[in-house]
């Protein structure tokens, strides 16, 4: 019979391909890890690792690595399902969301969720789109919140609200790059935010991996324009703050400009005070839908079901509302 602890320890070693690192990751001694690996090799009567430098998996080890992840995931899902059946008053829900988007979405959902299900432990995992997709596929999170479509495979999605990426153009940048022509250029951008008009301007962009950056890159590619990138950052609020200081033009979600998601006035103090001009982009990719994603192949707990239900009830700007 397969020992799940042996399997877990084997998988750590197979992923690290280094017994010392794997032992540290598992908080056990290297000798203890070696004993668990030896037990697995005796169980299957095969050699799982080539004890070379660097360490490599045998053909049998490669096959077991794939099955080990599947078996451990199935074990975890089984425990969650039985716990759901036995008692829904306790449990855990892990939610993945971008560093900034959570500040605008989660306050609409979590207070209601916690009030209805106080025994469910909530865990937030913050990261960019690529990191969250990886965590969802590995089972490290139950749900992720991001712009649709998700890049990860085997992910089912539930749309919750419309999202639009705006072009943020600081007065200070136009004064530097188009002295004396600022008002004319702003009028042209207001009539239609053609990215070609800003070819001479610097840009402050998010680093690759973030969906807003992906959309920006697609817009540049469509326009056959190579932007002058002054700086890249992981944080969209940092990009906005640097834009406000005149470092460059950036891209920013409309949702982040107004807490009620529908107001025409921009309520972000930085936008109001820093001479930033916000323009809708005449690109289909700049208009999208924010959604919840969950792994189709994993058991969906009742805690996850209830989060989706409350999200659909509480987010005031739904996909049916339009722009």
N, C-alpha and C positions, 0 to 999 in steps of 0.2 A: 504494500500500500504506500502511495506517495506521501511523504511527510511535507506539509506545506512550508514549514520553517526551513527545511533543507532546500526546497524549491525557491523560496524567497532569497536565501543566501546565494544559491547558484546564480539567480538572475542578476543580483548585484555584481557578482564577479564577472558574469558574461558581459554586462554593460560597461564595466570599468576596464576589463581586461588587465587588471592589476590587483593582486590579492591584498596588497598593503592599502591601496585606496579604498577597495571594497570593504575591508575590515573597519577602516575608520568611518566610512559611511554608515556601517551597521552598528558601530559602537561595540565591537567585539574584538577579541585578539585575532591575530593572523592565524595562529595555530587552531583556534576554534573554527574559523572559517574553513581552513584546510580540512578539518575533520568532517564538516558538513558536506563539503564537496566530495570527499572520499566516500561518504555514506551514499550519496547520490550515484556515484560511479559503481558502487557495489550493488545498489538497488537495480540498476539497469544493465549491469555487467558490460559496461563500455567505458572508454576513456572520453571525458568531456572536454578536457583542455590539453593542448600541446604545451608542455612545460618548457617553453622556449622564451627567449627574450627578443622582442616583446611576446607576451602571452597571446596565444591564439586559440580559437575554438576548433575542435574537430568537427567533422560533418555531423556526428551525433549531437555534439554540443550546440551547433547551429540550429538543428531541428528542435532540440529541447528548449532553447531560448525562446523560440516562437511560441511553443506550447506553454511554457512556463508563464508568460505574460497572460495568455488566454485563461489558463487555469486559475491564476491568482485573481484576475478580474472577475471570473465567474464565482469564485469563493466570496469575494467582497460583495458582489451583487446579491448572492444568495443570503448572506447575513443581513443585508439591508432590507431585502424583501421580507424575510421572516420577522425582522424587527418591526417592519411596517404593519404586518398582520397582527403581531402580538400587541403592539402598543405604539400609537402614533404620537403620544404626548412627549416623547423625547426623540432625539436624533440630531443629525447635522446636515446642513446645506452649504455647499461651497459654490460661490458665485465668482466668476471671472469677469472683469470689466477694465476698461482703460483707466489710467491714472486720473484723468480729468472727467471723463464722461460719468463716472460713478457719482461725482459730486452733484450732478444735475438729475440723474435718473433715480438713484437709490433712495433719496429722501422722499420721493413720491411713493415708494413701495414698502420699504423696510419698517417704518413705524406701524403701519397697518398689519404687516406680516407678523411682527413681533408681538403685537397686541393680541392677535388671534391665536398664535402658536408660540407662547412664551418658553416652552420647553425645547424648542428647536434651536440648536447652537448654530449661529450664522458665522461663516468664515468667508472673508473677501480675499481674492487673489487679484492683484493689479499688474497689468503688463500691456504690451502692445498686441496688435492683432495676431501676429505670428506666434508669440509666446502663449497667448490664451488658447489658440487653436491646438497647439501641441499639448497643453495641459488638459484640454477637453478629451482629446484622443487617448491620452494616457490614463484617463480616469482620475486625474488630480482635482478636477472641478466638475460639478454637476451641470452647471449652466454657464454660458458666456453671453455677454451683451456686446454687440458690435454691429457695424454696418453690413447689410446684406449685399451681395451673396458672400457667405463664408468660404474661405479657400479650402478648409479641411473637408475630407471625404467622410461619408457615413454620418453626417450631421443633419438632423432635422431642425427646421427653423420655424419660429412664430413671429411674424412682423408685429411690432408694437407702436411705432410712430414714424412719421416722415422726418427726414433730415436733409438739410441743404448746406453745402459748403460755399461760403462767401469769400470773395476776394477782399483783402484788407489792404488799403493803400494809404499810407501816412502822408499828410501834407508835406512833412519835412523831406521825404524822399523825392517828391515831385519838384520841390524847390531846388534840390541839388541837381537833379538830372534834366529838368525841363524849366530852367529859370525863366520867369515871365510868361510861361505858357500853362501854369498850373490850372487856372480856371477853365481854359479851353479844353485841356485834357480831361479834367473832371467831368465836364459836360459831355464829352465823347464817351467816357466810361459809364456815365449815367444812362446814356442812350443805348449802350450795349458794351458790356465789359469784355472787349476784345483784348486778349492777352498780348497781341502783337503791339499794341500801343505802349506796352511797358517793357519792351525788349531791352532798353538801355538801363533799366532799374535793377538794383540788387534785390535778392529774395532771401528771407529767413524761412527755412523749411524744416519740417520734422524729419527725423532720420527714417531711412527705409525700414519697412516692416509695419509702419503705422498706416491705416487705411486712408487717412487724409493725405499723407505723402503719396500713396499709390495713385489716388485720384489726381493730385497735382501733376505727377509725372505723366499720367495719361493725357492730361490737358496739354502739357508742353509737347508731348510727342505728336498729338493731333495737329498742333499748330506748327510743327517742325521748328521748334524754338528750343535752344539750349539756354536755360536760365543762368544768370550770374548769381551763384549761391554765395551769399556773404557768410552764412553760418547755418549749421544744422543742430537741432536739439531733440531730445526725447520728449520734452514737455511742451504741450501746446500753449499753456499759459506763459511759459518762458518765451516762446515764439511771438506771442502777442505783445508781451512787455518790451521785447527788443524791437519789434516793429514800431511800437509807440515812441521809442527813443530815436526813430529815424534810421535804423540799421537796414531795413528792407521791407518789402511787401511780403505778406504771408497769406495763408488760407486758414479760415476759422469757421467752425460749425455755427449755423444760425441758432441752434438750440442753446448754445452757451451764452448768447447775447441777452436772453430774456428768460427769467425763471418761470413764466407762465406759458412759454413756448409759442404763444400766439400774438403777443403784443408787437405792434409795429415799431414802437420806440425801443431803442437799444438801452438796456438798463445796466449793462456792465459799466461801472464807473470809469474804467480805463478807456473804454471806447468813447464815452461822453466827453472826457476831459483832455484827450491826447491828440486831437486833430486827426483821428482815423476815419477814413471813408470806407464804408462797406458797400460792396456791389454784388448783386446776384450774377452768377456766371451762366452764360448761354451755352452750356455744355451739359448734355444729358447725364454724364457721369457725376456732375456736381449735385445732382438731385437723387437721393437714395432713401432707403428705408432702414431704420434701426430695428434690430430683431434679437430675439433670444434663441440660442442654439443649444441643443442637447444631443448626445450620442445616440444614434438610432439603435445601435447594437447592445446598449447597456440597459439594465433595469432602471426605469424611472420611478423614483420614490414618490410617495404621496407629498412629501415636503416640496419636491420639485414641481409637481402638479399644482400645488397651492400657490407657489410663487408665481407661476405663469398666470394663473387665474387672477391674482391680485394685481399683477403688472398690467394686464389687459383692462382691468377695472379702474386702476388708479392713474395711468398715464393719460393726461387730458388731451394730448394731441395724437389722435390715432391715425392709422393709415387711411381710414375712410374720410378723414377731414380734408385732406389735400393741403395745398399751400395757401 
